[in-house]
Amino acid sequence: MRKVVLGISLSIASSLSAQSTGWIAYPQMTTTHSRGHVAPLGQDATRKFDESRFQQLIPARYLPGVPTRIDAVAVVGAAATATVGYDRLEIRLGHATSGTLSSTFDDNLADMVTVVDIAGGAVRYDFAEWSTIPFDRAFDYDGRRPLIVEIRKRVRTDPATTSASIVASRIDSNPGRSDLPVARFTYGPIDSGAIDASVATHALPAPMSIRFSTSSDTLTVESPRGGALDHVFPLDGRVTLEVRAKSGTYFAILGFPGFGPPIVTPPLEGVAHLPVTVALPIASGSSAAPRTELLIPRNEALVGYHAAFQAAVLDFANGSIVWTNAIDFFVNP
């Protein structure tokens, strides 16, 4: 073991097999229960969430810095394993024109692409697991701008097609991430018109956990809940970084306390979000051993520490070195 980044120690863990497709997990991969919200995709016995329109913005640093294709989305069930039937479920992706969301939905939209369009179908959501919704049409992300996710839904009222269980999508909270953009949404009962509302009536300060399947090499982070307050990334906790890259590639992970301004660093492709001249080397490895484990010491001085990471992936087959997306976390009590 060796000491890095304010006393966080690391060891290289044994790996799973390399992934042929990268996952972007925003803001992290952890699936353990925190809390959830019914509005984006779910329903409950009150029926007041049967229609909704929801928008979430994902900053560019958490996305690949090269053009990439996104072909599926996944969310985490936060209340129970259940199936929701939809009269209409529409998911659209687009490049954002700003780093924040307006409460006027259409002001946030530019080149939106409908990637999921379900009419009269159903989706099963598994408790504390990623539940994937494949795209009907892939989305081509440009590698530069923030991403907007818009979800419009109206659930079916037929008891045979809609579970009576509460179905909620996991929200990254306890503690939350107030540094990230707030989501905007409106909800209401059937025939309220919320699905086609023009103005958001509510803001969600903690982001909905969301994951995308992409064609790029990616970096993910997760941490099981623990400590006296049952937090993610707690003192004495464990953190796992995973580089999901093509078979036969090699990588190096850098770390730094926070992000720097985005810069292009030829000959590396993509965008660096860490100050690369002073960032610390955290780990190196290959696609055959993609996981790195960090151990957070029990040191009260680390509470609130902002740890940011990014990997560079070397592919000898095509002679390229590419930056992955960046990821981060705050150390919690």
N, C-alpha and C positions, 0 to 999 in steps of 0.2 A: 504494500500500500504506500501511497505517497500523498502529500498534502497539496491541495489546490483550492483556489477561490475561498478565501476567508475560512480556511480550516475544514472545508468539506473534503472528505477523503473518498477515494474511488477504488473500485475493483472491477475488473472485466468479468462479467458473468457468462455462463454458458449460454448458448444461443439456440434459437429456433432456426429453421431453415429460412433462407433469404426469401423475401417477398418479391413476386414478379411485378406487383403494382404497389405504389406508395400510398400510404394513408396520410392525409392532412387531418389532424385532430385539433379542433379549436374549442377552448383554449388548452385542452390536455386530453389524454387518453383514458384517464381514470373513470371507471364505471360504478364504483361503490356509491351507495345512496347518499345523497345530500338533500335536495328537495327538488320539486318539479313544478311545472306549470301546465295547466290543461289547455290553455288557449291555442298554442301553435298547431297541434296535431290531434289533441285528445278530446274526450268527452267525459261527463260524469252524470250522476243521478239528478242534479239540479237542472240540467239541460240548458243552462245559461251560456255555455261555451260551444253550442252546436254550430255556430258560424264564427269565423274569425278571418282577419287579414293581419299578417305578421311580417315584419321586416327586420333582418339582422345584418349588420355590416361587419366584415372581417378585414382588419387592416392588412396591407400588402406584405408586411414583414412575416406574417404567419403563413404565407402562401409561397409556392415556388417562384423563384426569380427568373424563370425561363418560361416561354410559352408551353402550356401543358393542357392535356385533355382531361376533363372531369366527367366520369361516367356513372357515378352512384353517390348517394348520400346516406348517412346513417345517424340515428339518434339513440339515446339511452332511455329505456322505460324507467320511470321513477316512482311509480305507485304499485303496479301489479302487471303481471303478464296477461295481456288481453288483446282482443282484435277489435279494430274500429272499422265499421263500414262507412263508406263515403258516397253521398250523392255527387260530390265534386271535391277533388283534391288536386290542386294545381301548385306546382313548385317551379319557380322561375329564378334564374341566375342572371346577373349582369355586372358590368364594371361600374364602380361608383365614381361619381364626379367630385365627391367631397369625403372628408374623414369623419363626418358625423351624419346622422340621419335627421331630416326634417320631420315634423309631425304631419306634414302634407305628403301622403304616400307618393303621389306621382312626381313630386319634385325630386325624389331620390332615384328615379328610374331613367335609364338611358337605353342601352342596347340589350334589353332583357330578352332571354331565350327561355321558352317553356320546356323544361326538361322532364317533368312528370305531369301527366294529365290523366287522372283516374276519374271515371264516371261510373258509379254503380259497383265499384270494386271495394276491396277491404285490405287492410294492412295489419299484420300481427306485430305487436311491440312486446319485447321480452324485458322483464324486470331486471335492472342492473346489468344489462347486456346491450351491446350495439345491435340495433335492428336496421338492416339495410334496405333501402328502397332503390332499385335499379332505375336508371334514367331511360326514358323513351327516346331521348335525343341527347347526345353528349354535348358538353359545353366546352368551348375553347377559351381558356383563360390566357390573357396576354402577358402574364409574368411581371406586371408593373403596378397595376392599380388595385385599390381595395375591391372586395367582392361584396355584392349585395345578394342576400338570399331572401326571397319573398315566398310566403306560404299562404295560400287561400284555401279554406276548407269549409264544407258543409257536410255534417255527418248524416247518416241515414237514421231514420227514426224507427225502422222495422226492428223489433227485438231479435229477430232471427239473424240479423247481419251486424248488430252492434252490441258489444258486450256491456253488461251492466256495471262492470268494474270501472273504477276511476283509472283513466289512462292519461298520464302526464309525461312530458319530456323533461329529462334531467336538466336542471339549471346549475351552473357552476357557482356555488355559494358555500357559505359556512366554512371559511370566510369567502366573501365575494371578490370580484375583480372590478373595483370601481374605476380603475385606470383604463378599462376597455370601453368601446362605444356602447351606449345603451341601445337596446332593441325597442322598436315601436310597434304597437298593435292595437286592435279594436276587436271586441267580441260581443256576441249577443245570441239570443235563442233563434230557432228556425224562423225564417222569413223576416228577420230583423234588418236584413240588408248589410250586416257587418262584413260579409264576404267581399262585397264590392264597395266598402266604405272609402271615402276620399281622405279622411283625416283620422290619425291615430289618437285614441283617447287615453292610452296608457303607455307607460315606459317601463321596461324591464332592466333594472340596473345591472343585474348579473347575466352574462350571456348564456343562452341555451347551448349545451354541449352538442357539437355537431362534427361529423367526420365525412371526408370526401375521399373517394377512390380516384387516384390520378395516375397519369403516365410518367410522372417525374420521380426521381429519388427524393426521399423525404426524411425528416427527423421528427420523432414524437417523444413526449414525456408523460410519465404517469407516476402516481404515488398512492399507495394504499392509505386509508384513513388510520389515524393513530394518535397517540399522545393523550393527555388528560382531557382535551377538548374535542377529540375525535375529528381533527382537521387533516386535510391533505397537506403534504410537505411540512410535517411537524418536526420539532426538535426530536432527535433520536429516530427520525423516520428514514425511510428508504425511497430513493428516486431512481427510476429506470429511464434511460435514454435509449432509443432504438433507431438506428439508421436503416431505412427500408430502401434497398438499392438493388440494381440488377445483379444477377449472379456473376461472379468473377471480378467484382469491383472492390476497391479499397477506399477507406475513408479516414479523415481526421476530424475530431470534434474540438471546437474552440469554445471557451466560456469567458464571460465578462460580467461585471455588476451593472447590468442594464444595456440598452441598445445605443448605438451611435447613429448618425445620419446615414441613410442608404448610399452606398457607393458601388461603382463598377470597378472591378479589379482584374483587368486582363493579365494573364491569359485565362483566368478563371471565368467561366460563363455564369451568368446570373447576377445577383445583387448581394453584397455583403451588408448585413445589418449590425455587425459588431465592429468596433474599431480594431481592425485586424493587426495593426502594428503593435498593439499592446495587449490584445486578447491572449488568454492563457491556453496552452494545449491541455485538453482534458483527457483525451483517449484517442487511440488509433486502432484500426482493425480492418476486417474484410467482411464481405457480404455473407461469408460462412459463419461469422461470429458477430452479429449486429448489435448486441446489447451491452450497455455499460451501466453499472450500478453505482450510484452515489449514496454515501451515508452522511446524514446531517448530524453533526455533533450536538450534544445537549449543552448548548452555550447560549444563554439568554441574549447575549449581544448580537446574535445572528437573526433574531426575530425582526421581520421586516426587510431582510436582505433580499435584493432583487437579483436573481441568477438568470442570465440569458445565455443561450447556446445556439450554435449553428455548425453544420458539418460541410466539409468539402469532399466530394466523391470523385475518385480517380478511376477512369475506365480505360485500361490499356488497349482494349479492342478497337476503340475509335479515337484514342489519343486525347480525350477530353477530361477536364477537371471542372466540376459544376458545384456551385453552392446549393445546398438544400434550403428549404424554408428555415426561419428562425423559430425558436420556442423559448418559453421562460416560465418562471414561477417565483413566488415570494415565500420565504421561510416563515412558518407560522408557529405559534406557541404549542 
